Amino acid sequence: MTTLAAPTASTTTVADEPLLRVTGLSVGYPSGPRRTLTPVVHDVSFDVSEGRTLGLVGESGSGKSTIGRAILGLAQPQSGSIRFAGREISRLSRRQRRPLAREIQVIFQDPYSSLNPAMQIQDILAEPLIAQGRSLRDARAHVRSLLDAVHLPSDAARRVPSEFSGGQRQRVAIARSLATDPRLIVCDEPVSGLDLKTQARVLDLLIELQQRTGVAFLFVSHDLSVIRHISHDVMVLLRGRTVEAGTVREVTENPRDDYVRRLFMSSPVSDPDEQARRRAALRELPPVIAPGG
């Protein structure tokens, strides 16, 4: 059986430069009758190194998913720089970005809508491989190793998404993201629609795959407990601005900002006594003041 390979660089990374470097990123979306740009992300900077996970965390509207979209080329930056493997990618055309699809992949939030309900799993997983020029026979052979990597049985290949649970569908989505041996995967709220036990299993799977392949993750979530479980580093966003950043231990064990404390206290836990304690502590915190506000 073929096995998953570690990502290989098609572009030589500049010495001492991380795999992904985002500097001074600002993004806005057109709104109103004159389609003027409404700022969503303001002057955000961070690095993601090979084999590491940066967690982007914040409430809905904080700009975290917009940052992921900018890296994927789905949102146009107003200003700033996005460098991947030593190359500026923030203003590439769609055609120029096409080769990057092999190296930068995405796992979407909703496994129910991100998988074509009419296609068998083997065809869903083979699709990106065929797009990269591999034969159908070779692609389907690789599908078996992908299913094995995410701990799904081989007979899953001939089934359709409706035959799987939410957690199993997200495993299929993870397998699809791994198909081209990427160097970076943007994970956009990939466990938010799952129950707590299934969340933990999917997070453990992602950690296992990272250890095996060396892939880097940019992990987007509104849940600081999820971020703490999977991330090496974390950046907390509020209304498009960074309020706190550091190692996951620094930010989750000794947060300096009251907003970060609120996020932690708002995270659901299975223990009702601990949940009650968190709610009581949450009521004691002062109101949040946004940076720049």
Backbone torsions as a table, in degrees:
resi	resn	phi	psi	omega
1	MET	NA	139.0	176.2
2	THR	-73.3	152.9	-179.6
3	THR	-120.4	159.3	178.2
4	LEU	-67.8	136.1	179.6
5	ALA	-97.1	156.8	171.7
6	ALA	-68.3	146.3	179.2
7	PRO	-58.3	140.6	176.6
8	THR	-111.7	141.8	-176.2
9	ALA	-83.9	125.1	172.9
10	SER	-89.6	-15.1	176.2
11	THR	-125.1	131.2	-179.0
12	THR	-70.2	126.2	179.0
13	THR	-74.3	136.5	177.9
14	VAL	-62.8	136.8	-178.3
15	ALA	-54.8	135.7	177.2
16	ASP	67.3	8.1	175.5
17	GLU	-104.5	134.2	-179.8
18	PRO	-66.0	168.0	179.5
19	LEU	-58.7	-45.5	178.7
20	LEU	-124.4	128.4	176.3
21	ARG	-130.3	116.2	177.8
22	VAL	-109.2	126.4	-175.1
23	THR	-130.9	123.2	174.8
24	GLY	56.2	37.3	-174.5
25	LEU	-75.2	127.3	172.1
26	SER	-129.0	136.2	-177.8
27	VAL	-136.3	139.1	175.1
28	GLY	-135.0	158.9	177.9
29	TYR	-117.5	140.3	178.3
30	PRO	-67.6	139.4	179.1
31	SER	-149.4	161.1	178.2
32	GLY	79.0	171.5	-177.5
33	PRO	-63.4	-26.4	179.1
34	ARG	-93.8	2.2	177.2
35	ARG	55.7	40.0	176.7
36	THR	-75.0	149.6	-176.3
37	LEU	-77.9	125.0	173.8
38	THR	-97.3	118.4	-178.0
39	PRO	-61.3	136.4	178.3
40	VAL	-120.9	-38.3	178.1
41	VAL	-123.4	133.7	-173.6
42	HIS	-123.5	108.3	167.1
43	ASP	50.9	53.9	-177.7
44	VAL	-96.7	136.0	179.4
45	SER	-134.4	139.7	175.6
46	PHE	-167.8	165.4	176.0
47	ASP	-123.4	150.8	169.6
48	VAL	-131.7	121.3	-178.8
49	SER	-94.6	162.4	177.3
50	GLU	-53.1	134.1	173.3
51	GLY	73.0	12.2	-179.6
52	ARG	-121.4	163.7	-179.9
53	THR	-121.2	125.5	170.4
54	LEU	-104.8	125.0	176.4
55	GLY	-94.4	126.8	172.1
56	LEU	-102.6	120.0	-173.9
57	VAL	-130.9	143.9	178.5
58	GLY	171.6	167.8	179.6
59	GLU	-72.4	171.7	175.5
60	SER	-57.5	132.6	-178.2
61	GLY	89.8	4.4	-178.2
62	SER	-79.1	-12.8	179.3
63	GLY	97.8	1.0	-174.8
64	LYS	-65.9	-43.4	178.7
65	SER	-70.2	-31.6	176.9
66	THR	-63.1	-37.4	176.3
67	ILE	-61.4	-44.8	177.2
68	GLY	-60.7	-41.1	179.4
69	ARG	-65.1	-36.0	178.4
70	ALA	-65.6	-39.4	178.9
71	ILE	-67.1	-34.8	179.5
72	LEU	-80.7	-4.7	-178.7
73	GLY	81.8	16.5	-178.4
74	LEU	-97.5	-7.6	175.3
75	ALA	-137.9	136.5	-175.7
76	GLN	-90.2	120.8	177.3
77	PRO	-64.9	143.7	171.5
78	GLN	-78.8	-38.1	179.4
79	SER	-157.8	167.8	179.5
80	GLY	101.3	-177.3	-173.6
81	SER	-132.2	140.6	170.6
82	ILE	-125.2	111.9	-179.8
83	ARG	-112.3	129.2	177.8
84	PHE	-123.1	123.1	-178.8
85	ALA	52.4	39.7	176.6
86	GLY	82.2	5.6	-176.3
87	ARG	-119.0	134.5	175.3
88	GLU	-71.9	123.3	-175.4
89	ILE	-122.1	2.5	-170.4
90	SER	-71.1	-20.3	-177.0
91	ARG	-128.3	32.9	176.0
92	LEU	-77.6	148.3	173.2
93	SER	-73.2	168.1	178.3
94	ARG	-59.0	-39.5	179.6
95	ARG	-67.6	-40.1	179.2
96	GLN	-67.7	-28.5	-179.0
97	ARG	-79.1	-17.4	-172.5
98	ARG	-53.8	-43.6	178.0
99	PRO	-64.0	-22.6	179.8
100	LEU	-70.5	-18.5	-178.5
101	ALA	-59.5	-26.9	177.8
102	ARG	-70.5	-32.6	-172.2
103	GLU	-100.0	-22.5	179.0
104	ILE	-122.5	115.7	-179.0
105	GLN	-119.8	175.8	-176.3
106	VAL	-141.7	146.0	168.7
107	ILE	-117.4	118.8	-176.6
108	PHE	-84.1	167.7	-175.4
109	GLN	-67.3	-45.0	-168.5
110	ASP	-104.6	103.6	179.4
111	PRO	-67.9	-16.7	-179.8
112	TYR	-73.7	-34.8	-177.3
113	SER	-101.2	-14.9	-176.8
114	SER	-85.6	-8.5	178.7
115	LEU	-112.5	133.3	179.7
116	ASN	-66.0	116.1	-175.4
117	PRO	-67.3	-17.2	-176.9
118	ALA	-91.1	-8.3	-175.3
119	MET	-102.7	144.1	171.0
120	GLN	-69.6	155.0	-177.7
121	ILE	-60.0	-37.2	-179.2
122	GLN	-63.2	-32.2	179.1
123	ASP	-79.0	-35.0	176.1
124	ILE	-61.7	-43.6	-177.7
125	LEU	-77.4	-28.8	-179.5
126	ALA	-78.0	-23.9	-174.3
127	GLU	-54.2	-51.3	179.7
128	PRO	-66.6	-28.1	178.4
129	LEU	-70.3	-42.9	178.2
130	ILE	-65.1	-36.9	177.7
131	ALA	-63.3	-24.8	177.8
132	GLN	-88.8	2.7	174.3
133	GLY	102.3	5.0	180.0
134	ARG	-83.1	151.8	179.3
135	SER	-71.1	159.1	178.9
136	LEU	-59.7	-41.6	-179.0
137	ARG	-64.3	-44.4	179.6
138	ASP	-66.0	-40.9	-179.2
139	ALA	-63.7	-43.6	-179.1
140	ARG	-69.2	-29.6	174.8
141	ALA	-65.4	-39.2	179.7
142	HIS	-71.0	-27.5	178.7
143	VAL	-57.4	-38.2	-179.6
144	ARG	-60.9	-40.4	179.3
145	SER	-70.3	-32.8	177.4
146	LEU	-66.7	-43.8	177.9
147	LEU	-63.3	-39.8	178.0
148	ASP	-64.6	-38.0	-178.2
149	ALA	-64.1	-33.0	-179.2
150	VAL	-100.6	12.8	173.4
151	HIS	63.3	44.2	170.8
152	LEU	-112.6	145.4	-178.2
153	PRO	-67.6	155.9	-177.5
154	SER	-62.8	-29.3	-179.3
155	ASP	-71.9	-6.0	175.8
156	ALA	-65.6	-21.7	-175.4
157	ALA	-59.3	-35.0	-175.2
158	ARG	-98.3	11.2	177.2
159	ARG	-99.4	166.2	178.9
160	VAL	-107.8	159.9	-174.0
161	PRO	-54.1	-33.1	-177.1
162	SER	-65.0	-13.9	180.0
163	GLU	-86.9	2.3	-176.4
164	PHE	-117.3	156.4	172.7
165	SER	-75.4	171.3	179.1
166	GLY	-59.2	-42.9	178.9
167	GLY	-64.9	-39.1	178.5
168	GLN	-67.5	-38.7	177.8
169	ARG	-63.8	-37.7	178.7
170	GLN	-68.5	-30.1	173.4
171	ARG	-64.6	-38.2	175.9
172	VAL	-63.6	-42.7	178.8
173	ALA	-62.7	-37.5	176.9
174	ILE	-65.3	-43.4	178.5
175	ALA	-60.0	-41.5	179.0
176	ARG	-62.7	-39.9	-179.6
177	SER	-66.4	-25.0	-178.7
178	LEU	-88.3	-8.9	-169.3
179	ALA	-56.9	-37.7	-175.0
180	THR	-97.6	15.1	-179.0
181	ASP	54.2	58.4	-176.3
182	PRO	-71.4	164.0	175.4
183	ARG	-97.5	-24.2	-179.8
184	LEU	-139.4	134.8	174.0
185	ILE	-123.2	125.9	172.8
186	VAL	-87.5	116.9	-178.6
187	CYS	-103.9	105.0	-174.3
188	ASP	-97.9	92.6	-180.0
189	GLU	51.8	50.2	-171.3
190	PRO	-72.9	-11.6	-179.3
191	VAL	-120.7	6.6	-173.3
192	SER	-66.8	-25.0	-179.0
193	GLY	-93.3	9.6	-175.6
194	LEU	-109.3	155.0	176.0
195	ASP	-70.7	165.9	-171.6
196	LEU	-59.6	-41.2	-178.5
197	LYS	-67.4	-42.0	178.7
198	THR	-68.8	-37.1	174.6
199	GLN	-53.8	-49.4	-177.1
200	ALA	-61.3	-39.7	-179.5
201	ARG	-66.7	-41.5	179.6
202	VAL	-67.8	-40.5	177.9
203	LEU	-62.9	-42.5	178.0
204	ASP	-63.2	-36.1	177.0
205	LEU	-63.4	-44.3	179.7
206	LEU	-62.3	-40.9	177.4
207	ILE	-62.2	-44.3	178.7
208	GLU	-59.6	-45.3	-178.9
209	LEU	-66.4	-37.3	177.7
210	GLN	-64.5	-41.9	178.8
211	GLN	-64.3	-33.1	-178.4
212	ARG	-78.1	-37.9	-171.5
213	THR	-107.8	-22.3	-176.7
214	GLY	82.8	10.5	179.7
215	VAL	-67.1	147.8	175.5
216	ALA	-97.1	147.4	178.0
217	PHE	-120.1	136.2	161.7
218	LEU	-105.7	108.7	-168.0
219	PHE	-108.8	115.5	-177.1
220	VAL	-99.0	129.2	179.4
221	SER	-158.2	154.7	172.3
222	HIS	-93.0	-5.3	-171.2
223	ASP	-108.8	111.4	-178.4
224	LEU	-66.4	-28.2	177.3
225	SER	-66.6	-38.9	176.0
226	VAL	-64.3	-44.5	178.9
227	ILE	-60.2	-41.9	-179.5
228	ARG	-63.3	-34.2	-177.7
229	HIS	-68.0	-37.2	-168.7
230	ILE	-110.4	-21.1	-166.1
231	SER	-94.4	153.3	167.9
232	HIS	-90.2	-40.7	-179.3
233	ASP	-129.2	159.6	-176.9
234	VAL	-144.3	144.9	172.8
235	MET	-130.2	126.4	-177.8
236	VAL	-100.5	130.7	-177.0
237	LEU	-114.9	143.6	173.9
238	LEU	-139.4	117.6	179.9
239	ARG	50.1	44.8	172.7
240	GLY	82.8	3.8	-179.3
241	ARG	-123.2	152.4	178.4
242	THR	-77.7	127.5	175.6
243	VAL	-105.0	-25.2	178.3
244	GLU	-162.9	144.6	179.2
245	ALA	-151.2	150.4	178.8
246	GLY	163.8	-166.0	175.3
247	THR	-68.6	158.2	-177.2
248	VAL	-62.4	-34.4	178.8
249	ARG	-66.6	-44.9	-179.9
250	GLU	-59.2	-46.5	-172.4
251	VAL	-76.8	-37.2	-175.2
252	THR	-88.7	-27.5	-178.8
253	GLU	-93.1	-26.7	-178.5
254	ASN	-142.0	61.4	-177.8
255	PRO	-65.5	139.9	-179.7
256	ARG	-91.3	-24.2	-172.5
257	ASP	-103.7	139.3	-179.5
258	ASP	-63.4	-31.0	178.4
259	TYR	-64.6	-39.4	177.7
260	VAL	-65.0	-39.3	176.7
261	ARG	-62.3	-39.4	177.7
262	ARG	-62.2	-43.0	179.2
263	LEU	-59.8	-43.3	-178.3
264	PHE	-66.3	-43.4	-179.1
265	MET	-67.9	-22.8	-179.0
266	SER	-84.4	-11.3	-177.7
267	SER	-70.0	131.7	-179.1
268	PRO	-70.8	144.3	174.8
269	VAL	-131.9	157.7	-177.1
270	SER	-79.6	-22.9	-179.0
271	ASP	-80.6	114.9	-177.5
272	PRO	-63.3	-33.6	178.9
273	ASP	-66.7	-42.3	178.1
274	GLU	-66.9	-37.4	177.7
275	GLN	-62.9	-41.0	178.6
276	ALA	-66.2	-39.4	178.8
277	ARG	-63.6	-41.0	179.8
278	ARG	-65.3	-41.4	179.9
279	ARG	-63.5	-38.5	178.4
280	ALA	-65.6	-42.4	179.1
281	ALA	-66.5	-33.3	179.7
282	LEU	-63.9	-37.8	-179.2
283	ARG	-68.4	-20.5	-177.8
284	GLU	-85.5	-13.9	-176.4
285	LEU	-76.6	146.9	177.4
286	PRO	-71.1	162.1	178.5
287	PRO	-63.2	152.2	-176.9
288	VAL	-82.2	135.6	172.6
289	ILE	-114.5	119.1	-177.0
290	ALA	-67.4	144.6	174.9
291	PRO	-60.9	135.8	-177.6
292	GLY	79.8	-1.2	-177.6
293	GLY	-100.3	NA	NA
